[in-house]
Amino acid sequence: MTKAELVEVVAAQSRLTKKSAAEILDIVFANIGKAVKKDQRFSYPGFGTWSVRSRKARKIRNPQTNEMMKLKASKTIGFRPAKELKNSL
């Protein structure tokens, strides 16, 4: 599903305009991003949890040159679905 499709579904189900639905979705996802950044996690019951995950520094291989390179430690966001969501699949 694309953002445009999600906006269309939300607009239809909430009887809002597509513009209003898009603004609301942008606000929701911006606040999820802020919460993950600030608190290191965001949980939505019945759906899942977004959390910051740390990756260790590691060696990788450049597939074009076969040269081994070092990749610095980094942070990423991970998602773990709730049990209800997993069971509904």
C-alpha positions in Angstrom: 0.0 0.0 0.0 1.3 3.4 -0.9 0.8 6.7 1.0 -1.7 7.9 -1.6 -3.7 4.7 -1.2 -3.6 5.0 2.6 -4.8 8.6 2.4 -7.6 7.6 0.2 -8.8 4.9 2.5 -8.6 7.1 5.6 -10.4 9.9 3.8 -13.2 7.6 2.8 -13.6 6.0 6.2 -13.5 9.2 8.2 -15.5 11.4 5.7 -12.6 13.8 5.5 -11.1 15.4 2.4 -8.0 13.7 1.0 -6.0 16.9 1.9 -7.1 16.7 5.6 -6.4 13.0 5.8 -2.9 13.5 4.3 -2.2 16.2 6.9 -3.4 14.0 9.8 -1.3 11.1 8.6 1.8 13.3 8.2 1.3 14.6 11.7 0.9 11.0 13.1 4.0 9.6 11.5 6.1 12.7 12.3 5.1 12.2 16.0 5.9 8.5 15.9 9.4 9.5 14.5 9.9 12.0 17.3 8.8 9.6 20.0 11.2 6.9 18.7 14.0 9.5 18.6 13.3 10.8 22.1 12.2 7.7 24.1 14.0 5.1 22.0 10.7 3.3 21.3 7.0 3.8 20.4 4.4 1.2 21.1 0.9 0.9 19.6 -1.1 -1.8 21.3 -2.4 -4.5 19.0 -0.1 -3.4 16.1 3.5 -3.4 17.3 6.5 -1.5 18.6 9.1 0.6 16.8 12.4 0.9 18.6 16.0 2.1 18.0 18.5 -0.7 17.4 22.2 -0.4 17.6 24.4 -2.1 15.0 28.0 -3.0 15.9 30.9 -2.0 13.7 31.7 -4.8 11.2 33.7 -5.7 8.2 32.0 -5.8 4.8 33.1 -6.8 1.3 32.8 -4.5 -1.7 31.3 -6.8 -4.3 32.9 -4.9 -7.2 36.5 -5.0 -6.0 36.4 -7.7 -3.4 38.0 -5.3 -1.0 37.3 -5.7 2.7 36.1 -2.4 4.4 35.2 -1.4 7.9 31.6 -0.2 8.5 31.1 2.1 11.5 28.6 1.3 14.3 25.2 2.8 13.5 21.6 3.1 14.8 18.5 2.0 12.9 14.8 1.7 13.6 13.3 -1.8 14.0 9.7 -2.9 14.1 8.3 -5.8 16.1 4.7 -6.7 15.3 2.3 -7.4 18.2 1.1 -10.9 18.8 -2.4 -10.0 17.6 -1.1 -8.7 14.3 1.1 -11.7 13.7 -1.7 -14.1 14.5 -4.1 -12.4 12.1 -1.8 -13.1 9.1 
